[in-house]
């Protein structure tokens, strides 16, 4: 049941009664976080403390505009408004069915003391799990349409914290994470996560990125200080906007330990509520795909002798999905144009390849209760995709298809525009809205990073925006620490279509059929985990559209596939039981059926991890079905060894999970 308690009180401070240097303090509901706003010599600044530890020292705020004076100094405070908000809302799908939104808010109104006396408002919100703030440009004389050339928001950290980061890139987030002291970091994409000397964890990101440039961070003003570095348009400007606009929220998630970051809901709470009146068609699911073979080099996207997306192959996959209760099938390479990938107007997204009977496959999927997931690779050709979208979406809806994977590999047309600039942010949002009009769920690859739009448009299910599974097929791959970094970094923004579930860890079943591509040494490629860790990823790495990514023949008759069949993609509640960034994590999630699922995994270091089953319901007895590394499991020599056992447990019982190097453990707890 939804409950709302809202209180508002405003204090307008007259210029004669307010000194420009007067501090304004905003506290979180639990009083552990305090944000202080100040004017230092008429320059707006903010700082943040957590449990008395100053995690962000006084940091400047403001903008540089084109053809106008900067909005960085010369201000006075002309009003301060404060409010409190408490709400519990229900997700259409997610890690938790209900979300608490409790925060205190402070709006600081700034006005230039001289000249045009332009106004700039800054709205701050303090939650128990962090702070967020955004700029608001009131409609006013002297400020109509304008161009932002630079955002001067600073994040001056309180020390040489440990940082987990990927390097700044205006087109891709598909990077290996680094763990270094802050002084070694130069420029990064967000989310970027830090641990202070006292063990406090914080992550800098943004929320509600709607019509603005994506924010990266660049070093400035010292070894521990960053400044917003917005992704530019092709003409060098950063944001094209007008009075009445609001920026995205700049966010600092804060927690006493690493696990509290993962449980944070602040990014979601800073987005607008669901705008879709009918959500009955939005249904999380697992899916398989004609996809992995392309990355392995056993199949190709384009028509030819090794074309993967044939009618016969699709029907074979549909039969597998039906047999194993897998909800969907994505077929990459189904359409004509792959031989022209990267060229203008290569795809119309409706014409099938000559050996793919689209209508037959779509009907067969629908008749067998399997959702055929469309695939629209754009090759970065944005004008063409926006031209063809309505005709494509109309066709898909007529065929009973309501899920779609989009792709933006390669450079963007018009040339010079970046994947993460305002031009593309507008496009990605346009696609989400258009898809909602046609009752289509989205899985975006080569996307803009997640910033909580899934709350406002819950058909935006999941996205890539990460160095995903496919890198293991044609590069040195993702290291043993990769999957135990992602929950504390990239996943703080939202769900990840990482595509877990590879059982053929060493590619032994496909070596004789692989063809070299992308310059990779196919003899050295592999998955850098054990099989049990692949299972654990289905619990830890959240996605409401979750792929079982291996070739389906590797699943046939495999006992461990039962866990993938059982594991939900929509949850009642989720808990982090333990974890350290880049080392290990254990999560427990409760399905809507009342069963609990546990996933635990480690980096290259073998670990015995102790957990207490406090999440189980009092008074009930459960059968734990355990999928674990076997005694003989070895990452290098025997990564596919595993064991399955059953055990009777109850609330409060203690268990020791023995994980091999880059290993894992997955469990299902069913009430008996």
C-alpha positions, -999 to 999 in steps of 0.1 A, spaced: 0 0 0 14 34 -10 18 60 17 28 96 12 38 121 38 48 155 24 57 186 43 68 219 29 81 250 45 97 279 27 120 306 40 127 335 16 157 354 27 158 390 18 190 405 5 193 429 34 191 400 59 214 375 43 251 377 42 266 362 10 289 341 31 261 326 52 262 288 51 231 268 43 231 233 57 210 204 44 210 171 63 198 136 54 168 122 72 191 101 95 214 131 100 245 112 89 250 132 57 253 169 57 256 191 26 267 227 31 262 254 6 282 286 8 291 317 -12 329 322 -11 336 356 -24 303 355 -43 313 321 -59 288 292 -51 303 262 -34 291 230 -17 307 204 5 296 171 20 303 152 52 293 116 62 294 107 99 316 138 104 341 128 77 344 154 50 342 134 18 338 163 -5 356 196 4 342 230 -8 337 226 -45 327 253 -70 295 254 -91 285 273 -123 287 275 -161 306 291 -190 282 302 -217 287 311 -254 284 348 -263 275 357 -227 292 363 -193 299 332 -173 275 321 -145 303 313 -121 307 343 -97 292 376 -86 262 360 -70 241 367 -39 215 344 -24 180 359 -28 159 329 -15 162 296 2 134 271 3 134 239 23 111 208 22 109 172 33 94 143 14 86 107 23 71 82 -1 69 45 -8 64 36 -45 62 3 -64 84 -6 -93 69 -22 -124 99 -45 -122 132 -44 -105 156 -55 -77 129 -47 -51 92 -44 -55 89 -13 -33 112 16 -30 113 41 -2 120 77 -12 128 98 19 148 130 15 152 165 26 155 193 0 169 228 -2 165 252 -32 190 280 -32 181 309 -55 211 329 -68 211 363 -85 239 382 -100 246 414 -80 254 434 -111 249 435 -148 220 416 -162 212 402 -127 205 368 -141 191 341 -118 203 305 -113 187 281 -89 204 250 -74 182 223 -60 199 200 -34 184 167 -21 199 147 8 190 110 12 203 85 37 222 70 8 237 102 -7 231 136 -21 220 150 -55 218 185 -69 208 200 -102 208 235 -117 176 252 -128 174 281 -152 143 302 -144 125 319 -172 136 355 -170 146 386 -190 180 384 -205 181 346 -207 163 330 -237 180 303 -258 217 298 -248 246 275 -253 266 260 -224 303 257 -233 315 243 -200 299 232 -168 321 241 -138 308 217 -113 336 204 -91 340 173 -70 369 180 -47 375 148 -27 387 148 9 419 128 3 438 104 -19 410 78 -19 411 44 -36 393 47 -70 377 22 -93 374 38 -127 373 34 -165 391 61 -187 371 89 -202 357 80 -236 329 100 -254 318 70 -274 322 38 -253 321 25 -218 335 -9 -228 367 -6 -208 387 -25 -182 383 -11 -147 414 2 -129 420 3 -92 444 32 -82 447 60 -58 429 91 -69 461 110 -77 468 86 -105 434 92 -122 432 117 -150 398 116 -166 369 91 -162 335 81 -173 309 78 -145 298 60 -123 332 62 -106 336 47 -71 358 57 -42 368 44 -8 380 68 18 408 61 44 380 54 70 363 29 47 334 51 36 324 44 0 310 69 -25 302 70 -61 299 100 -84 273 97 -113 243 115 -126 205 109 -127 177 118 -151 199 125 -181 172 137 -205 182 165 -228 218 173 -219 253 161 -226 266 131 -208 290 141 -179 325 127 -176 350 139 -150 384 155 -156 411 163 -131 414 200 -122 427 222 -93 447 195 -76 454 158 -72 421 150 -56 398 173 -75 375 166 -105 354 189 -127 325 180 -149 337 175 -185 306 174 -208 306 155 -240 306 180 -269 286 184 -300 304 182 -333 307 221 -333 324 221 -299 295 234 -279 283 212 -249 246 219 -244 220 237 -264 191 248 -242 169 276 -231 155 293 -200 132 270 -180 155 241 -185 169 218 -157 202 199 -158 205 163 -148 211 156 -112 247 154 -101 248 125 -77 271 113 -49 260 80 -35 275 74 0 276 44 23 294 31 53 305 0 33 306 -12 -3 274 -32 -1 253 -1 9 262 14 -25 247 -15 -43 215 -13 -23 211 24 -29 180 36 -47 189 73 -50 194 73 -87 159 59 -92 144 83 -67 158 113 -86 139 104 -117 102 112 -124 76 86 -117 63 62 -143 47 80 -173 31 49 -189 -5 43 -180 -6 6 -192 24 -15 -182 7 -49 -185 28 -57 -216 61 -51 -198 73 -85 -187 109 -94 -176 122 -126 -190 152 -148 -198 162 -152 -234 187 -171 -257 201 -159 -289 217 -165 -323 245 -143 -312 274 -160 -294 284 -179 -325 292 -147 -343 316 -136 -315 331 -171 -314 337 -169 -352 316 -200 -359 289 -179 -375 286 -145 -391 260 -118 -392 260 -113 -430 244 -136 -455 267 -164 -467 278 -200 -460 282 -193 -422 252 -171 -418 238 -177 -383 203 -162 -387 187 -188 -409 151 -199 -407 161 -234 -396 185 -222 -369 159 -198 -355 133 -226 -353 158 -248 -336 164 -221 -310 126 -216 -305 122 -253 -298 149 -251 -272 134 -221 -256 100 -236 -254 114 -269 -240 133 -252 -212 108 -224 -204 130 -196 -217 109 -166 -226 126 -151 -256 150 -154 -285 171 -127 -301 182 -133 -337 211 -111 -348 218 -109 -385 181 -116 -394 179 -87 -418 195 -76 -450 223 -50 -451 250 -66 -429 273 -66 -459 271 -28 -459 275 -23 -421 289 11 -413 277 27 -445 249 51 -448 214 36 -452 226 1 -448 196 -12 -429 158 -5 -432 150 -29 -403 122 -46 -421 138 -65 -450 149 -100 -440 179 -118 -452 173 -142 -482 177 -173 -460 155 -160 -431 117 -163 -435 108 -136 -410 71 -141 -411 74 -179 -407 98 -175 -377 77 -148 -360 46 -170 -363 64 -201 -351 77 -182 -321 43 -168 -312 25 -201 -316 51 -217 -293 49 -190 -266 84 -176 -272 89 -139 -276 109 -132 -308 132 -103 -298 139 -79 -327 174 -66 -334 180 -32 -349 217 -26 -355 219 10 -367 256 12 -375 254 46 -360 232 59 -388 208 80 -368 189 98 -395 181 65 -413 170 48 -381 147 76 -371 133 75 -407 126 38 -406 115 34 -369 78 37 -373 75 13 -402 98 -12 -384 79 -9 -351 46 -12 -368 57 -45 -384 70 -59 -352 38 -51 -333 18 -68 -360 38 -99 -356 33 -100 -318 69 -89 -310 72 -65 -280 109 -66 -272 138 -51 -292 176 -50 -289 191 -19 -305 228 -14 -314 249 16 -323 283 1 -331 307 23 -350 308 61 -355 277 82 -354 261 98 -385 261 129 -387 299 125 -384 315 143 -355 286 136 -331 295 114 -301 275 85 -286 274 103 -252 267 139 -264 234 158 -263 226 148 -299 226 111 -290 210 116 -256 180 131 -274 180 102 -299 181 75 -272 152 92 -254 133 95 -286 137 57 -292 124 49 -257 93 71 -261 86 57 -296 91 22 -284 66 28 -256 40 40 -282 43 6 -298 44 -14 -266 80 -24 -271 105 -32 -244 141 -21 -251 176 -35 -246 201 -9 -258 237 -17 -268 264 9 -273 240 31 -253 241 62 -232 248 52 -196 218 44 -173 207 72 -151 174 60 -138 151 65 -169 137 30 -162 115 45 -135 99 70 -159 98 47 -189 98 11 -175 100 -2 -211 137 8 -210 146 -25 -195 183 -30 -197 214 -19 -216 250 -28 -223 273 2 -216 299 -21 -202 328 -44 -213 305 -74 -217 308 -111 -223 317 -109 -260 351 -95 -252 361 -129 -239 356 -144 -274 379 -122 -294 403 -104 -270 424 -111 -239 390 -111 -222 377 -97 -189 398 -105 -159 387 -125 -128 380 -93 -109 357 -78 -136 324 -93 -124 331 -83 -88 338 -47 -97 307 -42 -118 281 -43 -90 299 -15 -72 305 7 -103 285 4 -135 255 -14 -120 249 16 -96 235 33 -127 211 5 -136 207 -30 -151 234 -45 -172 229 -67 -203 262 -84 -196 250 -117 -211 263 -143 -186 259 -181 -187 288 -195 -207 293 -232 -199 319 -240 -225 345 -219 -206 375 -229 -227 355 -230 -260 364 -267 -264 332 -275 -282 337 -249 -309 375 -248 -315 374 -268 -347 348 -245 -362 362 -211 -352 374 -186 -377 398 -158 -367 384 -123 -368 391 -90 -352 428 -99 -350 423 -122 -321 444 -152 -313 416 -177 -311 439 -202 -293 442 -179 -263 406 -167 -259 385 -181 -231 362 -172 -202 381 -161 -170 357 -176 -145 345 -210 -133 312 -224 -145 297 -219 -110 306 -182 -112 287 -179 -144 256 -192 -125 262 -168 -97 262 -139 -121 225 -145 -128 218 -134 -93 245 -107 -88 245 -89 -122 209 -77 -125 190 -74 -158 152 -78 -162 160 -92 -197 186 -117 -188 204 -137 -215 216 -173 -212 243 -165 -237 260 -198 -246 253 -219 -277 221 -238 -269 238 -271 -276 261 -265 -247 230 -264 -224 213 -295 -237 213 -322 -210 235 -301 -187 224 -304 -150 236 -270 -141 212 -254 -166 184 -261 -141 196 -231 -121 193 -208 -151 158 -222 -158 148 -215 -122 163 -181 -116 138 -152 -120 145 -118 -136 121 -98 -114 125 -97 -77 105 -90 -45 136 -78 -26 173 -79 -27 201 -78 -1 239 -76 -2 252 -100 24 288 -90 20 313 -76 -5 344 -56 -12 349 -38 -45 370 -59 -69 373 -88 -44 340 -106 -37 303 -102 -34 274 -122 -21 238 -113 -29 204 -128 -19 173 -120 -39 137 -131 -33 116 -140 -63 80 -132 -66 73 -169 -59 87 -165 -24 119 -186 -31 153 -170 -24 183 -171 -47 219 -165 -37 249 -157 -58 284 -154 -45 316 -148 -64 352 -139 -60 382 -125 -79 413 -146 -87 417 -153 -50 401 -185 -35 379 -176 -5 358 -192 22 329 -168 26 307 -170 57 270 -161 54 241 -162 78 207 -170 64 189 -142 82 170 -133 51 149 -165 52 114 -163 68 111 -172 105 94 -206 112 99 -221 77 122 -249 66 139 -246 32 157 -270 9 188 -253 -4 198 -265 -39 235 -256 -42 256 -252 -74 292 -248 -64 328 -251 -74 339 -287 -69 370 -297 -50 388 -303 -83 378 -270 -99 407 -250 -111 404 -217 -131 433 -226 -154 430 -263 -158 395 -274 -149 371 -244 -147 340 -264 -157 340 -287 -127 311 -281 -104 290 -299 -78 253 -299 -70 240 -308 -36 210 -303 -14 207 -292 22 179 -285 46 182 -250 63 163 -224 82 165 -187 91 197 -179 111 217 -209 99 253 -202 90 270 -215 59 305 -214 46 308 -210 8 341 -223 -6 349 -205 -38 378 -214 -60 399 -187 -78 375 -166 -100 348 -190 -87 313 -188 -74 283 -204 -58 246 -202 -66 217 -214 -45 180 -217 -46 161 -218 -13 127 -234 -16 102 -237 13 94 -273 22 
